[in-house]
Amino acid sequence: MAKADAADILPDVLRFNEAIDQVLAESLGRFTQKLTRSGSLFVGTLVHDFRNPLAAVYNSARRC
């Protein structure tokens, strides 16, 4: 490959690398949002499931 050929290809390679970087950044952002949402849903479910039994125990202990 001649130097002139490499110089002609370089802008295309740079645009390709920038496109890959952009797609990776967007993908990471979506993954982070989904992970945060999943964590919030898990914690919300956990708190809801424990609240009712703990309230029953608390109320029983308070009456004693």
Biopython code that builds the backbone (N, CA, C, O; Angstrom):
import numpy as np
from Bio.PDB.StructureBuilder import StructureBuilder

atoms = [
    (1, "MET", "N", (0.849, -1.173, 0.000)),
    (1, "MET", "CA", (0.000, 0.000, 0.000)),
    (1, "MET", "C", (0.895, 1.236, 0.000)),
    (1, "MET", "O", (1.794, 1.361, 0.832)),
    (2, "ALA", "N", (0.650, 2.119, -0.910)),
    (2, "ALA", "CA", (1.452, 3.331, -1.042)),
    (2, "ALA", "C", (1.024, 4.347, 0.010)),
    (2, "ALA", "O", (-0.064, 4.262, 0.580)),
    (3, "LYS", "N", (1.913, 5.314, 0.251)),
    (3, "LYS", "CA", (1.601, 6.352, 1.234)),
    (3, "LYS", "C", (0.362, 7.144, 0.835)),
    (3, "LYS", "O", (-0.423, 7.531, 1.700)),
    (4, "ALA", "N", (0.179, 7.386, -0.430)),
    (4, "ALA", "CA", (-0.985, 8.142, -0.894)),
    (4, "ALA", "C", (-2.271, 7.368, -0.596)),
    (4, "ALA", "O", (-3.282, 7.967, -0.228)),
    (5, "ASP", "N", (-2.238, 6.047, -0.751)),
    (5, "ASP", "CA", (-3.413, 5.233, -0.451)),
    (5, "ASP", "C", (-3.750, 5.292, 1.041)),
    (5, "ASP", "O", (-4.920, 5.401, 1.407)),
    (6, "ALA", "N", (-2.752, 5.223, 1.882)),
    (6, "ALA", "CA", (-2.970, 5.278, 3.330)),
    (6, "ALA", "C", (-3.532, 6.634, 3.735)),
    (6, "ALA", "O", (-4.402, 6.706, 4.603)),
    (7, "ALA", "N", (-3.053, 7.695, 3.126)),
    (7, "ALA", "CA", (-3.547, 9.038, 3.441)),
    (7, "ALA", "C", (-4.996, 9.191, 3.003)),
    (7, "ALA", "O", (-5.758, 9.913, 3.647)),
    (8, "ASP", "N", (-5.391, 8.530, 1.927)),
    (8, "ASP", "CA", (-6.765, 8.601, 1.452)),
    (8, "ASP", "C", (-7.713, 7.829, 2.376)),
    (8, "ASP", "O", (-8.869, 8.216, 2.549)),
    (9, "ILE", "N", (-7.232, 6.764, 2.951)),
    (9, "ILE", "CA", (-8.061, 5.904, 3.794)),
    (9, "ILE", "C", (-8.185, 6.447, 5.220)),
    (9, "ILE", "O", (-9.176, 6.172, 5.897)),
    (10, "LEU", "N", (-7.222, 7.190, 5.671)),
    (10, "LEU", "CA", (-7.183, 7.657, 7.060)),
    (10, "LEU", "C", (-8.460, 8.374, 7.505)),
    (10, "LEU", "O", (-8.960, 8.051, 8.582)),
    (11, "PRO", "N", (-9.017, 9.319, 6.756)),
    (11, "PRO", "CA", (-10.269, 9.957, 7.210)),
    (11, "PRO", "C", (-11.419, 8.964, 7.376)),
    (11, "PRO", "O", (-12.233, 9.104, 8.289)),
    (12, "ASP", "N", (-11.486, 7.966, 6.501)),
    (12, "ASP", "CA", (-12.536, 6.951, 6.633)),
    (12, "ASP", "C", (-12.347, 6.119, 7.891)),
    (12, "ASP", "O", (-13.313, 5.793, 8.581)),
    (13, "VAL", "N", (-11.113, 5.783, 8.182)),
    (13, "VAL", "CA", (-10.819, 5.004, 9.390)),
    (13, "VAL", "C", (-11.155, 5.816, 10.638)),
    (13, "VAL", "O", (-11.697, 5.281, 11.605)),
    (14, "LEU", "N", (-10.835, 7.096, 10.615)),
    (14, "LEU", "CA", (-11.144, 7.955, 11.759)),
    (14, "LEU", "C", (-12.652, 8.075, 11.956)),
    (14, "LEU", "O", (-13.132, 8.000, 13.087)),
    (15, "ARG", "N", (-13.410, 8.261, 10.867)),
    (15, "ARG", "CA", (-14.871, 8.334, 10.988)),
    (15, "ARG", "C", (-15.446, 7.022, 11.503)),
    (15, "ARG", "O", (-16.380, 7.019, 12.306)),
    (16, "PHE", "N", (-14.886, 5.908, 11.041)),
    (16, "PHE", "CA", (-15.339, 4.601, 11.524)),
    (16, "PHE", "C", (-15.096, 4.479, 13.028)),
    (16, "PHE", "O", (-15.982, 4.047, 13.765)),
    (17, "ASN", "N", (-13.922, 4.849, 13.479)),
    (17, "ASN", "CA", (-13.594, 4.763, 14.908)),
    (17, "ASN", "C", (-14.502, 5.674, 15.738)),
    (17, "ASN", "O", (-14.937, 5.296, 16.826)),
    (18, "GLU", "N", (-14.786, 6.877, 15.221)),
    (18, "GLU", "CA", (-15.684, 7.780, 15.934)),
    (18, "GLU", "C", (-17.094, 7.208, 16.014)),
    (18, "GLU", "O", (-17.767, 7.336, 17.037)),
    (19, "ALA", "N", (-17.538, 6.575, 14.926)),
    (19, "ALA", "CA", (-18.872, 5.963, 14.930)),
    (19, "ALA", "C", (-18.944, 4.828, 15.943)),
    (19, "ALA", "O", (-19.932, 4.701, 16.666)),
    (20, "ILE", "N", (-17.907, 4.007, 15.998)),
    (20, "ILE", "CA", (-17.862, 2.904, 16.971)),
    (20, "ILE", "C", (-17.873, 3.464, 18.386)),
    (20, "ILE", "O", (-18.578, 2.940, 19.249)),
    (21, "ASP", "N", (-17.107, 4.516, 18.637)),
    (21, "ASP", "CA", (-17.080, 5.137, 19.962)),
    (21, "ASP", "C", (-18.458, 5.673, 20.350)),
    (21, "ASP", "O", (-18.887, 5.521, 21.494)),
    (22, "GLN", "N", (-19.147, 6.296, 19.400)),
    (22, "GLN", "CA", (-20.473, 6.848, 19.678)),
    (22, "GLN", "C", (-21.470, 5.741, 19.988)),
    (22, "GLN", "O", (-22.245, 5.855, 20.938)),
    (23, "VAL", "N", (-21.458, 4.678, 19.204)),
    (23, "VAL", "CA", (-22.377, 3.560, 19.444)),
    (23, "VAL", "C", (-22.087, 2.923, 20.796)),
    (23, "VAL", "O", (-23.014, 2.575, 21.527)),
    (24, "LEU", "N", (-20.831, 2.768, 21.129)),
    (24, "LEU", "CA", (-20.453, 2.184, 22.419)),
    (24, "LEU", "C", (-20.921, 3.069, 23.572)),
    (24, "LEU", "O", (-21.434, 2.562, 24.570)),
    (25, "ALA", "N", (-20.751, 4.380, 23.447)),
    (25, "ALA", "CA", (-21.174, 5.295, 24.506)),
    (25, "ALA", "C", (-22.696, 5.264, 24.678)),
    (25, "ALA", "O", (-23.191, 5.254, 25.805)),
    (26, "GLU", "N", (-23.435, 5.248, 23.573)),
    (26, "GLU", "CA", (-24.895, 5.189, 23.659)),
    (26, "GLU", "C", (-25.357, 3.875, 24.269)),
    (26, "GLU", "O", (-26.286, 3.847, 25.077)),
    (27, "SER", "N", (-24.709, 2.798, 23.882)),
    (27, "SER", "CA", (-25.060, 1.482, 24.416)),
    (27, "SER", "C", (-24.799, 1.422, 25.918)),
    (27, "SER", "O", (-25.613, 0.893, 26.675)),
    (28, "LEU", "N", (-23.676, 1.958, 26.339)),
    (28, "LEU", "CA", (-23.342, 1.971, 27.764)),
    (28, "LEU", "C", (-24.346, 2.816, 28.542)),
    (28, "LEU", "O", (-24.727, 2.457, 29.656)),
    (29, "GLY", "N", (-24.775, 3.934, 27.963)),
    (29, "GLY", "CA", (-25.783, 4.774, 28.616)),
    (29, "GLY", "C", (-27.100, 4.046, 28.792)),
    (29, "GLY", "O", (-27.710, 4.111, 29.859)),
    (30, "ARG", "N", (-27.551, 3.341, 27.737)),
    (30, "ARG", "CA", (-28.805, 2.580, 27.842)),
    (30, "ARG", "C", (-28.673, 1.452, 28.859)),
    (30, "ARG", "O", (-29.597, 1.203, 29.633)),
    (31, "PHE", "N", (-27.533, 0.771, 28.863)),
    (31, "PHE", "CA", (-27.312, -0.311, 29.822)),
    (31, "PHE", "C", (-27.361, 0.220, 31.248)),
    (31, "PHE", "O", (-27.962, -0.401, 32.125)),
    (32, "THR", "N", (-26.735, 1.359, 31.480)),
    (32, "THR", "CA", (-26.718, 1.951, 32.820)),
    (32, "THR", "C", (-28.130, 2.328, 33.259)),
    (32, "THR", "O", (-28.500, 2.098, 34.410)),
    (33, "GLN", "N", (-28.931, 2.913, 32.343)),
    (33, "GLN", "CA", (-30.306, 3.257, 32.682)),
    (33, "GLN", "C", (-31.120, 2.015, 33.031)),
    (33, "GLN", "O", (-31.876, 2.019, 34.003)),
    (34, "LYS", "N", (-30.969, 0.960, 32.246)),
    (34, "LYS", "CA", (-31.717, -0.273, 32.517)),
    (34, "LYS", "C", (-31.270, -0.910, 33.826)),
    (34, "LYS", "O", (-32.095, -1.428, 34.578)),
    (35, "LEU", "N", (-29.979, -0.874, 34.098)),
    (35, "LEU", "CA", (-29.460, -1.436, 35.342)),
    (35, "LEU", "C", (-29.981, -0.666, 36.547)),
    (35, "LEU", "O", (-30.360, -1.263, 37.555)),
    (36, "THR", "N", (-30.000, 0.645, 36.444)),
    (36, "THR", "CA", (-30.515, 1.480, 37.530)),
    (36, "THR", "C", (-31.994, 1.204, 37.757)),
    (36, "THR", "O", (-32.437, 1.076, 38.898)),
    (37, "ARG", "N", (-32.759, 1.112, 36.672)),
    (37, "ARG", "CA", (-34.188, 0.840, 36.787)),
    (37, "ARG", "C", (-34.426, -0.540, 37.405)),
    (37, "ARG", "O", (-35.290, -0.689, 38.270)),
    (38, "SER", "N", (-33.676, -1.536, 36.973)),
    (38, "SER", "CA", (-33.830, -2.882, 37.533)),
    (38, "SER", "C", (-33.516, -2.893, 39.021)),
    (38, "SER", "O", (-34.217, -3.532, 39.806)),
    (39, "GLY", "N", (-32.457, -2.183, 39.408)),
    (39, "GLY", "CA", (-32.110, -2.103, 40.825)),
    (39, "GLY", "C", (-33.193, -1.434, 41.643)),
    (39, "GLY", "O", (-33.507, -1.870, 42.750)),
    (40, "SER", "N", (-33.770, -0.363, 41.090)),
    (40, "SER", "CA", (-34.846, 0.341, 41.793)),
    (40, "SER", "C", (-36.077, -0.547, 41.946)),
    (40, "SER", "O", (-36.700, -0.581, 43.007)),
    (41, "LEU", "N", (-36.420, -1.262, 40.882)),
    (41, "LEU", "CA", (-37.571, -2.165, 40.956)),
    (41, "LEU", "C", (-37.339, -3.278, 41.971)),
    (41, "LEU", "O", (-38.251, -3.653, 42.709)),
    (42, "PHE", "N", (-36.126, -3.800, 42.006)),
    (42, "PHE", "CA", (-35.800, -4.867, 42.953)),
    (42, "PHE", "C", (-35.926, -4.371, 44.391)),
    (42, "PHE", "O", (-36.535, -5.029, 45.234)),
    (43, "VAL", "N", (-35.352, -3.219, 44.655)),
    (43, "VAL", "CA", (-35.410, -2.669, 46.018)),
    (43, "VAL", "C", (-36.853, -2.349, 46.396)),
    (43, "VAL", "O", (-37.274, -2.612, 47.522)),
    (44, "GLY", "N", (-37.610, -1.784, 45.459)),
    (44, "GLY", "CA", (-39.012, -1.480, 45.735)),
    (44, "GLY", "C", (-39.811, -2.731, 46.055)),
    (44, "GLY", "O", (-40.625, -2.737, 46.979)),
    (45, "THR", "N", (-39.582, -3.781, 45.298)),
    (45, "THR", "CA", (-40.269, -5.054, 45.536)),
    (45, "THR", "C", (-39.861, -5.646, 46.878)),
    (45, "THR", "O", (-40.700, -6.139, 47.632)),
    (46, "LEU", "N", (-38.588, -5.593, 47.164)),
    (46, "LEU", "CA", (-38.081, -6.138, 48.427)),
    (46, "LEU", "C", (-38.679, -5.398, 49.621)),
    (46, "LEU", "O", (-39.113, -6.023, 50.588)),
    (47, "VAL", "N", (-38.703, -4.081, 49.552)),
    (47, "VAL", "CA", (-39.257, -3.285, 50.646)),
    (47, "VAL", "C", (-40.747, -3.583, 50.804)),
    (47, "VAL", "O", (-41.237, -3.734, 51.923)),
    (48, "HIS", "N", (-41.460, -3.667, 49.696)),
    (48, "HIS", "CA", (-42.901, -3.934, 49.759)),
    (48, "HIS", "C", (-43.173, -5.303, 50.367)),
    (48, "HIS", "O", (-44.078, -5.448, 51.189)),
    (49, "ASP", "N", (-42.395, -6.308, 49.970)),
    (49, "ASP", "CA", (-42.607, -7.662, 50.476)),
    (49, "ASP", "C", (-42.269, -7.792, 51.958)),
    (49, "ASP", "O", (-42.886, -8.600, 52.652)),
    (50, "PHE", "N", (-41.316, -7.025, 52.457)),
    (50, "PHE", "CA", (-40.940, -7.107, 53.861)),
    (50, "PHE", "C", (-41.790, -6.207, 54.752)),
    (50, "PHE", "O", (-41.889, -6.439, 55.956)),
    (51, "ARG", "N", (-42.393, -5.198, 54.174)),
    (51, "ARG", "CA", (-43.131, -4.234, 54.988)),
    (51, "ARG", "C", (-44.321, -4.884, 55.701)),
    (51, "ARG", "O", (-44.522, -4.662, 56.895)),
    (52, "ASN", "N", (-45.098, -5.675, 54.986)),
    (52, "ASN", "CA", (-46.292, -6.263, 55.586)),
    (52, "ASN", "C", (-45.967, -7.231, 56.723)),
    (52, "ASN", "O", (-46.566, -7.106, 57.791)),
    (53, "PRO", "N", (-45.056, -8.184, 56.555)),
    (53, "PRO", "CA", (-44.736, -9.064, 57.697)),
    (53, "PRO", "C", (-44.107, -8.298, 58.866)),
    (53, "PRO", "O", (-44.388, -8.595, 60.027)),
    (54, "LEU", "N", (-43.270, -7.331, 58.563)),
    (54, "LEU", "CA", (-42.659, -6.567, 59.655)),
    (54, "LEU", "C", (-43.696, -5.732, 60.388)),
    (54, "LEU", "O", (-43.605, -5.566, 61.605)),
    (55, "ALA", "N", (-44.673, -5.209, 59.672)),
    (55, "ALA", "CA", (-45.725, -4.437, 60.318)),
    (55, "ALA", "C", (-46.543, -5.346, 61.238)),
    (55, "ALA", "O", (-46.940, -4.917, 62.321)),
    (56, "ALA", "N", (-46.800, -6.579, 60.834)),
    (56, "ALA", "CA", (-47.544, -7.508, 61.674)),
    (56, "ALA", "C", (-46.768, -7.833, 62.943)),
    (56, "ALA", "O", (-47.342, -7.872, 64.031)),
    (57, "VAL", "N", (-45.471, -8.065, 62.809)),
    (57, "VAL", "CA", (-44.637, -8.358, 63.971)),
    (57, "VAL", "C", (-44.585, -7.144, 64.891)),
    (57, "VAL", "O", (-44.690, -7.280, 66.110)),
    (58, "TYR", "N", (-44.426, -5.968, 64.314)),
    (58, "TYR", "CA", (-44.367, -4.737, 65.101)),
    (58, "TYR", "C", (-45.666, -4.508, 65.863)),
    (58, "TYR", "O", (-45.648, -4.196, 67.054)),
    (59, "ASN", "N", (-46.779, -4.660, 65.183)),
    (59, "ASN", "CA", (-48.059, -4.456, 65.834)),
    (59, "ASN", "C", (-48.298, -5.485, 66.938)),
    (59, "ASN", "O", (-48.842, -5.149, 67.990)),
    (60, "SER", "N", (-47.899, -6.720, 66.710)),
    (60, "SER", "CA", (-48.039, -7.766, 67.743)),
    (60, "SER", "C", (-47.171, -7.452, 68.941)),
    (60, "SER", "O", (-47.607, -7.621, 70.080)),
    (61, "ALA", "N", (-45.972, -7.006, 68.712)),
    (61, "ALA", "CA", (-45.051, -6.698, 69.809)),
    (61, "ALA", "C", (-45.522, -5.456, 70.576)),
    (61, "ALA", "O", (-45.312, -5.366, 71.786)),
    (62, "ARG", "N", (-46.137, -4.526, 69.907)),
    (62, "ARG", "CA", (-46.608, -3.306, 70.551)),
    (62, "ARG", "C", (-47.765, -3.583, 71.488)),
    (62, "ARG", "O", (-47.939, -2.872, 72.479)),
    (63, "ARG", "N", (-48.560, -4.600, 71.198)),
    (63, "ARG", "CA", (-49.738, -4.921, 72.036)),
    (63, "ARG", "C", (-49.330, -5.634, 73.329)),
    (63, "ARG", "O", (-50.115, -5.691, 74.276)),
    (64, "CYS", "N", (-48.137, -6.164, 73.374)),
    (64, "CYS", "CA", (-47.720, -6.923, 74.568)),
    (64, "CYS", "C", (-47.333, -6.059, 75.712)),
    (64, "CYS", "O", (-46.964, -6.566, 76.771)),
]
sb = StructureBuilder()
sb.init_structure("model")
sb.init_model(0)
sb.init_chain("A")
sb.init_seg("    ")
for serial, (resi, resn, name, xyz) in enumerate(atoms, 1):
    if name == "N":
        sb.init_residue(resn, " ", resi, " ")
    sb.init_atom(name, np.array(xyz, "f"), 0.0, 1.0, " ", f" {name:<3s}", serial, name[0])
structure = sb.get_structure()
